């Protein structure tokens, strides 16, 4: 079961027809249909009625964006319910490959988590880009760390804040569990191809868990996507002297970032196709993405492939 599913009332009590998509023909889960959706824009024009149940699991980093888009989509489509959870990219990809959900949300490419025969049956929708960075407790005086220092801390080689210019206090490392796309993105930027098995002082399930723990733990360090930064609870710090801001992600000046993917099966049902096309429409890409703290794919000056290689557009 999806452990954080919305109530039926929340999703089905919202009004409309499939007015949320302009000319979005349900030609398939992705491909030219998905690309056309991004260009056609407004959710105001009427389209053929659609009904059904859309379910998702996966990355907690952009779950709030998906939830916000789902509310708008269901406003216009009262016969569709959209519900899901954020149990990590690995679980989301496994679930969509197995058919237990219709959409798998991920911070990483499916080929990094699934077998090739599973990936070939899925279609990728790149819906946003997100920056991710280290966060430290309010009582930590360090405000900038190099990638090499982060590598030392998250491998267990650096254990005291005084080793990186801070107070004489033991570093409390709050990590994410294996399978987390946020963890995979962070470790790829910090460790490259090196294998990492350091767990830290705790391994947390979700971004919200990190927020909570960071707000109540002294001398701690972890990492979060920009949309989960909360300067009332902890401090986001620079990396290599570069501030963790979306503007610095667009040209890869800030190195820790990921493309947010929503995967579905090639033979996905019409409701799932329609929702994913809505995610690529101007209603979401032109406003909601940035409102939720993410970067539109169109704003990026660079792209990153499945191997982590960054190149200019």
PEDARA-V298533 format. One line per field, one symbol per residue. ss: DSSP state (H for helix, E for strand, C for the rest). burial: 1 if it has 9 or more other ideal C-beta (glycine too) atoms within 8 Angstrom, else 0. A space follows every 50 residues. Layout:
ss=???
burial=???
This chain:
ss=CCCCCCCHHHHHCCCCCCCCCCCCCCCCCCHHHHHHHHHHCCCCCCCCCC CEEEEEEECCCCHHHHHHHHHHHHHHCCCEEEEECCCCHHHHHHHHHHCC CCEEEECCCHHHCCCHHHHCCEEEEEEEEEEEEEEEECCCCCCEECHHHH HHHCCCCCCEHHHHCCCCCECEEEEECCCCHHHHHHHHHHHCCCCCCCCC CEEECCHHHHHHHHHHCCCEEEEEEHHHCCCCCEEECEECCECCCHHHHC CCCCCCEEEEEEEEECCCCHHHHHHHHHHCCHHHHHHHHHHCCCECHHHC CEEECCCCCEEEC
burial=01001100001101011111110101011110111111010110101001 01011111111110111111111111110111111111111111111000 11111111110011000110011110111111111110010101101011 11111001011101010010111111101111111111111000000101 00010110111011101011111111111000011111100101110111 01011111111111110100111111111111111111110111111001 0101000000000
